[in-house]
Amino acid sequence: MIIANWKANGDILSNLKWCKFFIENCPKEIISNIGITPSSLHIGQIKDLLESFEVKIGIQDIDSDGGPRTGSISGEMAADIGCDFTLIGHSERRTLFKERNELLKQKIESAYQANLQPILCIGETLEENKQGKTMDILKSQIEEAISNITIKEDFIVAYEPVWAIGTGITPKAKDINVIHEFIKDVVQSQSSDNEVPLVLYGGSINESNSEDFFTQINIDGGLIGGASLDAEEFLKIVNIYSRLITQ
């Protein structure tokens, strides 16, 4: 799966141009494996523009509950406007909004209650990486977020090393493959049904390096940030992914 994460970007006109290019150029055989998370304000617009296609529409975050929580969007509200999935625990939410694993667990539960597919984002900082704590940090983030939750077979994890997001610093694909294998093992060990998740990679993926990542056996796709804002650049990545998985 390839997911475009637009973050706090986009407007009505640029979204229209993006979707027009996407519709005209996206390989039809891969379109059901594409997800888009626009800003919450533009979800309705993107749904309308892509209503004839099997693109999955997601929301970038949900609150753990509804009701008297001014400014929040609950899982039920996201599902009501047609979202298929939600990102949970993106590094920017963890860093800027100080979200902790206990809260993310509540959000996963809320997503399941609303029949949304949760995509748990995990990753370590540069300091943690240099200290050799990557595996310990990821294991802790996973276990604290999904303990005692019956995860479903469509569960997805997105590994996004904080130090590689938007920095242009790209780790070696073979090293990421090893980390993804570890993530799958940890999730499977926490699952009562031995569910093995899909694991996407996010961290400065672009046209020039995406093939290296997508040819790795444990890398199941990508969570694309900056490169997804340009429809042409995003579709170059999609085309590479499509070619590799249909070989």
Secondary structure, 3 states (H helix, E strand, C coil): CEEEECCCCCCHHHHHHHHHHHHHHCCHHHHHHEEEECCHHHHHHHHHHCCCCCCEEEECCCCCCCCCCCCCCCHHHHHHCCCCEEEECCHHHHHHCCCCHHHHHHHHHHHHHCCCEEEEEECCCHHHHHCCCHHHHHHHHHHHHHCCCCCCCCCEEEECCHHHCCCCCCCCHHHHHHHHHHHHHHHHHHCCCCCCCEEEECCCCCCCCHHHHHCCCCCCCEEECHHHCCHHHHHHHHHHHHHHHCC
